[in-house]
């Protein structure tokens, strides 16, 4: 990963994980992006994340890319790694897959 500057004008895409503080269940998603640093983009997404009220902790950086499709694929790999989407009978904190059938 290269050096990221605050005044970067290019959009980048990130994946991150969130872990439930009590159960240890991991919730993953890769749908954040922005023109800040990867960590700023994740913090902005995490500020009002819908899983915060369900006991999930701070979003943790996973990967960053300039390629949106690469991040969508990474998100799917993470969902599968942590048990699969609930809509497919999986056990991850994610209700649906990042990539549709």
MISEVEX-758457 format. One record per atom (N, C-alpha, C): y, x, z. Coordinates in pm, whole numbers, plus 32768, in hexadecimal, padded with zeros to 4 digits. Each point is the difference from the previous one (the first is absolute). Layout:
// MISEVEX-758457
YXZ;...
END
This chain:
// MISEVEX-758457
7F8B80568000;80757FAA8000;807B805A8000;80637FE17FAE;807A804E7FF6;80617FE48071;8072803D7FF8;80697FEB8063;804A7F807FDF;80137FAC8064;80457F817FEE;808A800A803C;80647FD57FB6;808880008033;80307F738015;805C7FEF805D;80347F7C8021;80457FBE7F89;8040804D7FAC;804C7FC57F91;7FAD7FF17F81;7F7D8006800C;7FA87FEC7F8D;80157F747FC7;800D7FF67F7C;80197F7F7FC1;7F837FC57FC0;7F9480498004;7F867FD07FC0;7FAB7FB18062;7FC27F977FCC;7FA87FAD8053;7F7A80468011;7FCF8001807C;7F7A8030801C;7FB47F928048;7F7C800C8000;7FA77F9A8037;7FA98041806C;7FE67FB6806C;7FB58037806E;7F917FA3802F;7F98803D803A;7F9C7FB8804C;801180298091;7FD67FA88058;8007801C808F;7F957FB18047;7FE68022807C;7FA27FB58052;80467FD2807F;7FCF7F918037;802D7FCE8081;7F827FE28052;7FFF802B807C;7F8B7FEB8055;80237FA18072;7FA47FA2801C;80137FA5806F;7FEF804E8082;80617FF48057;8002804E807C;7F8B7FDF805C;7FD37F848000;7F957FD7805B;7F75800E7FC3;7FF17FD57F82;7F7B7FFD7FC3;7FDD807D7FB2;8065804B7FD7;7FE980767FAD;7FEC7FDF7F6D;80057F7E7FDD;7FEF7FD67F74;807680347FAD;7FE080347F8B;806680367FA7;80247F977F97;80837FEF7FEC;80357FAB7F97;8040805D7F9B;7FE17FF57F81;8038805A7F9C;80497FB37F94;8067803D7FCB;80457FC97F8C;804E806E7FBA;800F7FF67F7F;804680677FB4;80727FC97FAF;80367F91802D;80647FBA7FB1;808F80218024;801880758032;808A8022801D;803380657F9B;80807FFB7FEA;803F805D7FA2;809480058021;8043805E7FC3;809080098013;803780837FCD;808080138015;804380797FD0;801A80638070;7FD97FDF807A;800C805E806E;7F8B80608001;7FF3804B806B;7F8B8054800F;7F887FA58017;7F8780317FEB;7F8C7FAC801D;80027FC9808F;802980518060;80037FD4808B;806C7F968018;8071800C7FBC;80687F99800A;7FD07F7D7FC2;7FBD80087F8E;7FCD7F887FBE;7F9D7FB7805A;7FA7804B803F;7F9D7FC4805A;80447FC4807A;806080478038;80487FCB8075;804A7F7F7FDE;803C7FFA7F8A;80457F867FD6;7F9F7F8C7FF2;7F8A801A7FC8;7F9B7F987FF0;7FC97FD48088;7FF080608059;7FC17FE58081;805B7FB3805F;8080800B7FEC;80627FC4805D;7FE47F6C801A;7FE17FB47F99;7FE47F718010;7F757FDB7FCC;7FA3805B8011;7F777FEB7FCC;7FBE7F888044;7FBD7FAC7FB3;7FC37F868036;7F8D801D8061;7FC980788001;7F92801F805C;803080398085;8080801B800E;80348035807F;7FE77FA08074;80177F807FE9;7FEF7F9C806A;7F6D7FEA8023;7FA6802E7FAA;7F717FF28019;7FC78078804C;805880578031;7FD480708052;7FE780817FB4;802A80067F82;7FED807A7FB3;8076805E8015;7FE080808013;80648065801E;804F802C7F86;8048806A8014;8058803A7F9B;7FB1802A7F83;803B7FE57F8C;7FC280297F81;7FFB80987FF9;7F8D80327FD5;7FEC80917FF3;7FEF80257F6E;804B80617FD4;7FFE80307F76;7F73802A7FD6;7FDC7FDB7F84;7F81802D7FC6;801C80567F85;802D7FC27F93;801A80487F83;80807FCE7FC0;803980537FA8;80767FDC7FB4;7FED802B7F70;80377FB27FA4;7FF5801F7F73;80757FC37FB3;801B80387F8D;80607FC57FA4;7FBC7F977FAA;7F7B7FF98008;7FAF7FA87FAE;7FD67F848050;80387F8E7FDC;7FE37F838046;7F6C7FDC7FFC;7FC180137F8D;7F737FDE7FF2;7FA780598056;8025807E800F;7FB2805A8056;80037FD08090;80727FCE802D;800C7FCF8089;7FB47F7D8010;80017FAC7F9C;7FAF7F848007;7F6C8023800E;7FD280637FB5;7F75802C800A;7FE2803C8088;805D80508033;7FED803C8085;7FF87F94806B;80547F9B7FF5;7FFC7F91805F;7F767FC18001;7FC97FE87F89;7F7C7FC27FF7;7F9580588040;800880827FE8;7FA0805C803D;80087FFA8098;80797FF88036;80107FF88091;7FC87F7D8038;80187F927FB9;7FCA7F7F802D;7F6780098008;7FC4803A7F9A;7F6E800E7FFF;7FD18060806D;8048806C8015;7FDD80628068;7FFC7FBF808B;805D7FA58019;800A7FC28085;7FBA7F798009;7F9D7FE87FA8;7FAB7F8B8011;800A7F967F95;805F800A7FA5;800C7F9E7F95;80587F898025;80327FBD7F9A;80597F8E8014;7FB57F8A803F;80427FBA8059;7FC57F8C8042;7FDA7F937F9D;804D7FF07F94;7FE17F987F9C;7F7B801A7FBA;7FD0807B8009;7F8080257FC3;7F958017806B;80197FCE807A;7FA18010806C;800D8083804B;806A804A7FE5;801580818040;80397FF6808C;800C8073803F;802B8006808C;808480478016;8042802D7F96;808180438014;80697F9A802B;8073802D8028;806D7FA78023;80407FBE7F88;7FDA802B7F88;80397FC77F86;7FB97F807FD8;804E7F987FE9;7FC57F817FD7;7FD180017F70;804980487FA9;7FDD80047F71;7FFD80907FCF;7FC080147F8D;7FFD80837FC1;808980247FC6;801980807FF0;807A802E7FC1;7FFD7FEE7F69;7F8780017FC8;7FEC7FEE7F71;7FA07F8C7FED;80247FA17FAC;7FAB7F8A7FEC;7F8580237FAC;7F9C7FAA800A;7F8580147FB2;802180027F6C;
END
